[in-house]
Amino acid sequence: MDRVTVDELVVEFALVRLDHPGLDLEEIAAMVVRRAGPDRTLEFAARNLATRDELRGGAFESAVEYVLRTVLTLRDEADREWM
């Protein structure tokens, strides 16, 4: 199974957000992780561990944190480019 690219992750996040506009960003990230399945959950949790050097919860929570942090980081970078 190939790794999910950041671009693929952002597209999936955007599609879930379009389908569920009333949810907050953390709930959207959780939906993305649930839809991704157990293998991807472990992949995202491992990426979070590699970035943070710690797990601050179970694999699911860590995967959600990774998805949310990735999307917010990219959004912040895009905002800075427009300034």
Z-matrix of the N, CA and C atoms (Angstrom, degrees):
N
C 1 1.450
C 2 1.534 1 108.47
N 3 1.310 2 116.15 1 128.08
C 4 1.460 3 121.10 2 179.00
C 5 1.518 4 110.48 3 -74.45
N 6 1.326 5 114.15 4 152.86
C 7 1.470 6 119.35 5 176.02
C 8 1.522 7 109.90 6 -69.64
N 9 1.302 8 115.54 7 149.86
C 10 1.463 9 121.67 8 174.99
C 11 1.527 10 107.30 9 -78.90
N 12 1.321 11 116.64 10 130.06
C 13 1.458 12 119.12 11 177.21
C 14 1.522 13 109.36 12 -79.14
N 15 1.300 14 115.57 13 161.95
C 16 1.468 15 120.36 14 176.92
C 17 1.519 16 109.69 15 -61.58
N 18 1.317 17 117.14 16 -39.71
C 19 1.469 18 120.18 17 178.83
C 20 1.525 19 111.37 18 -61.06
N 21 1.337 20 117.12 19 -43.56
C 22 1.460 21 120.48 20 178.09
C 23 1.525 22 110.79 21 -63.14
N 24 1.315 23 116.00 22 -39.64
C 25 1.457 24 120.89 23 179.57
C 26 1.527 25 111.15 24 -63.58
N 27 1.309 26 116.67 25 -43.19
C 28 1.470 27 121.32 26 179.94
C 29 1.532 28 110.60 27 -66.22
N 30 1.313 29 117.04 28 -40.21
C 31 1.466 30 120.05 29 178.15
C 32 1.529 31 110.07 30 -63.65
N 33 1.330 32 117.55 31 -44.95
C 34 1.463 33 120.72 32 178.60
C 35 1.534 34 110.48 33 -60.97
N 36 1.324 35 116.50 34 -42.54
C 37 1.464 36 121.03 35 178.25
C 38 1.527 37 110.20 36 -60.39
N 39 1.330 38 116.44 37 -45.56
C 40 1.470 39 120.84 38 -179.27
C 41 1.528 40 111.22 39 -63.32
N 42 1.311 41 117.00 40 -40.64
C 43 1.469 42 119.79 41 179.93
C 44 1.528 43 111.39 42 -65.84
N 45 1.318 44 117.12 43 -41.49
C 46 1.465 45 119.89 44 177.64
C 47 1.527 46 109.64 45 -64.90
N 48 1.319 47 116.47 46 -39.68
C 49 1.468 48 119.54 47 179.46
C 50 1.525 49 111.52 48 -64.47
N 51 1.322 50 116.72 49 -37.95
C 52 1.468 51 119.82 50 176.52
C 53 1.524 52 111.39 51 -64.30
N 54 1.329 53 116.63 52 -38.37
C 55 1.461 54 121.41 53 -179.85
C 56 1.529 55 112.83 54 -73.18
N 57 1.337 56 116.73 55 -25.02
C 58 1.470 57 121.42 56 -174.92
C 59 1.536 58 110.02 57 -135.92
N 60 1.325 59 117.94 58 68.49
C 61 1.464 60 120.85 59 -174.39
C 62 1.527 61 114.53 60 -65.12
N 63 1.309 62 118.91 61 -19.13
C 64 1.463 63 121.13 62 -178.05
C 65 1.520 64 114.37 63 -83.65
N 66 1.318 65 117.29 64 -9.65
C 67 1.464 66 120.05 65 -178.14
C 68 1.521 67 111.32 66 -81.95
N 69 1.335 68 115.74 67 150.36
C 70 1.468 69 117.78 68 174.28
C 71 1.526 70 108.61 69 -79.94
N 72 1.319 71 116.33 70 170.00
C 73 1.459 72 121.16 71 -172.43
C 74 1.529 73 113.01 72 -63.27
N 75 1.319 74 117.72 73 -36.18
C 76 1.461 75 119.84 74 179.34
C 77 1.531 76 111.04 75 -67.37
N 78 1.319 77 117.00 76 -37.74
C 79 1.463 78 120.31 77 177.27
C 80 1.529 79 111.01 78 -66.28
N 81 1.315 80 116.48 79 -36.46
C 82 1.461 81 120.50 80 177.12
C 83 1.525 82 109.59 81 -65.94
N 84 1.329 83 117.04 82 -44.35
C 85 1.465 84 120.64 83 177.93
C 86 1.521 85 110.80 84 -59.48
N 87 1.326 86 117.46 85 -40.14
C 88 1.465 87 121.22 86 178.49
C 89 1.527 88 110.78 87 -63.82
N 90 1.324 89 117.36 88 -39.40
C 91 1.460 90 120.32 89 177.82
C 92 1.526 91 110.89 90 -65.01
N 93 1.320 92 116.82 91 -40.34
C 94 1.462 93 120.95 92 178.15
C 95 1.527 94 109.61 93 -59.95
N 96 1.320 95 116.83 94 -45.38
C 97 1.467 96 120.60 95 -179.08
C 98 1.525 97 110.27 96 -65.66
N 99 1.323 98 117.98 97 -43.68
C 100 1.468 99 120.80 98 178.67
C 101 1.521 100 111.31 99 -59.32
N 102 1.314 101 115.98 100 -44.25
C 103 1.472 102 120.61 101 -179.75
C 104 1.522 103 112.06 102 -66.96
N 105 1.323 104 116.72 103 -28.81
C 106 1.460 105 120.96 104 -176.55
C 107 1.523 106 112.60 105 -70.92
N 108 1.325 107 116.60 106 -28.17
C 109 1.461 108 120.02 107 178.96
C 110 1.520 109 113.02 108 93.13
N 111 1.327 110 116.19 109 173.67
C 112 1.462 111 120.94 110 -172.72
C 113 1.526 112 114.73 111 -65.76
N 114 1.326 113 117.78 112 -37.40
C 115 1.469 114 119.23 113 179.98
C 116 1.527 115 111.42 114 -65.37
N 117 1.324 116 116.21 115 -43.90
C 118 1.469 117 120.29 116 178.78
C 119 1.532 118 110.83 117 -68.66
N 120 1.330 119 116.84 118 -35.16
C 121 1.465 120 120.08 119 177.11
C 122 1.524 121 109.51 120 -58.12
N 123 1.320 122 116.10 121 -46.10
C 124 1.465 123 119.42 122 177.99
C 125 1.525 124 111.64 123 -65.40
N 126 1.322 125 116.85 124 -37.22
C 127 1.474 126 120.58 125 176.98
C 128 1.529 127 110.66 126 -60.82
N 129 1.324 128 116.60 127 -47.84
C 130 1.464 129 120.60 128 -179.13
C 131 1.525 130 110.84 129 -66.37
N 132 1.329 131 117.37 130 -40.20
C 133 1.466 132 120.64 131 177.72
C 134 1.522 133 110.54 132 -63.04
N 135 1.327 134 116.79 133 -39.89
C 136 1.461 135 120.53 134 178.15
C 137 1.529 136 111.23 135 -65.05
N 138 1.317 137 116.93 136 -39.77
C 139 1.467 138 120.04 137 176.58
C 140 1.529 139 110.40 138 -63.53
N 141 1.317 140 115.92 139 -39.09
C 142 1.460 141 119.54 140 178.55
C 143 1.526 142 110.45 141 -64.61
N 144 1.325 143 115.78 142 -42.74
C 145 1.461 144 120.64 143 177.68
C 146 1.527 145 110.52 144 -61.33
N 147 1.315 146 117.34 145 -42.77
C 148 1.460 147 120.97 146 -179.96
C 149 1.526 148 111.85 147 -64.17
N 150 1.313 149 116.72 148 -35.48
C 151 1.464 150 121.43 149 -178.82
C 152 1.520 151 112.16 150 -78.39
N 153 1.330 152 116.56 151 -42.75
C 154 1.466 153 121.23 152 -172.77
C 155 1.521 154 113.92 153 -97.76
N 156 1.330 155 117.49 154 -13.09
C 157 1.469 156 122.57 155 -176.12
C 158 1.523 157 112.56 156 61.51
N 159 1.333 158 117.50 157 23.18
C 160 1.458 159 121.46 158 176.42
C 161 1.523 160 109.29 159 -164.34
N 162 1.322 161 115.56 160 153.55
C 163 1.460 162 121.14 161 170.22
C 164 1.513 163 106.85 162 -106.61
N 165 1.322 164 116.13 163 126.62
C 166 1.468 165 119.99 164 -178.60
C 167 1.516 166 110.21 165 -107.77
N 168 1.296 167 116.35 166 45.41
C 169 1.455 168 122.59 167 -178.80
C 170 1.505 169 108.73 168 151.86
N 171 1.314 170 116.04 169 -168.17
C 172 1.451 171 121.04 170 178.17
C 173 1.520 172 111.62 171 -73.98
N 174 1.311 173 115.09 172 178.22
C 175 1.464 174 120.53 173 -177.96
C 176 1.528 175 111.49 174 -60.49
N 177 1.347 176 117.31 175 -42.33
C 178 1.461 177 119.56 176 -178.78
C 179 1.526 178 110.97 177 -62.95
N 180 1.319 179 116.70 178 -48.79
C 181 1.470 180 120.91 179 -179.51
C 182 1.523 181 111.35 180 -61.71
N 183 1.320 182 115.71 181 -39.60
C 184 1.463 183 119.76 182 179.30
C 185 1.527 184 110.97 183 -67.36
N 186 1.331 185 116.58 184 -37.98
C 187 1.464 186 120.62 185 177.54
C 188 1.523 187 110.93 186 -65.08
N 189 1.327 188 116.48 187 -42.18
C 190 1.476 189 120.77 188 177.54
C 191 1.524 190 109.49 189 -61.55
N 192 1.315 191 116.87 190 -43.72
C 193 1.464 192 120.34 191 178.87
C 194 1.528 193 110.89 192 -59.91
N 195 1.332 194 116.69 193 -42.03
C 196 1.465 195 120.28 194 179.37
C 197 1.526 196 111.03 195 -61.80
N 198 1.333 197 116.76 196 -47.95
C 199 1.472 198 120.63 197 -179.05
C 200 1.524 199 109.83 198 -60.44
N 201 1.312 200 117.16 199 -48.47
C 202 1.458 201 121.16 200 -178.07
C 203 1.522 202 111.24 201 -63.46
N 204 1.315 203 117.00 202 -45.33
C 205 1.468 204 120.27 203 -179.00
C 206 1.526 205 111.12 204 -64.61
N 207 1.328 206 117.17 205 -38.54
C 208 1.464 207 120.88 206 178.88
C 209 1.520 208 110.83 207 -62.56
N 210 1.329 209 116.73 208 -47.34
C 211 1.469 210 120.91 209 -179.00
C 212 1.526 211 110.66 210 -64.72
N 213 1.326 212 117.23 211 -44.29
C 214 1.468 213 119.97 212 -179.26
C 215 1.523 214 112.00 213 -66.57
N 216 1.310 215 117.31 214 -37.38
C 217 1.469 216 120.79 215 177.92
C 218 1.518 217 110.44 216 -63.09
N 219 1.325 218 116.78 217 -45.56
C 220 1.462 219 120.24 218 179.38
C 221 1.523 220 111.44 219 -65.39
N 222 1.324 221 116.58 220 -37.75
C 223 1.461 222 120.40 221 177.99
C 224 1.522 223 110.96 222 -64.55
N 225 1.335 224 116.63 223 -42.50
C 226 1.461 225 120.42 224 178.48
C 227 1.524 226 111.19 225 -63.90
N 228 1.326 227 116.83 226 -39.43
C 229 1.465 228 120.34 227 178.15
C 230 1.523 229 110.79 228 -64.63
N 231 1.320 230 116.95 229 -40.94
C 232 1.467 231 120.81 230 178.74
C 233 1.526 232 110.86 231 -65.27
N 234 1.330 233 117.08 232 -39.07
C 235 1.454 234 120.68 233 178.20
C 236 1.530 235 110.95 234 -62.79
N 237 1.321 236 117.31 235 -40.51
C 238 1.471 237 120.90 236 179.69
C 239 1.526 238 111.69 237 -66.66
N 240 1.334 239 117.21 238 -33.01
C 241 1.454 240 119.95 239 179.72
C 242 1.517 241 111.94 240 -67.58
N 243 1.330 242 117.82 241 -28.44
C 244 1.461 243 121.56 242 -179.49
C 245 1.523 244 112.76 243 -82.30
N 246 1.311 245 116.86 244 -11.63
C 247 1.474 246 118.83 245 -178.16
C 248 1.496 247 112.43 246 -82.47
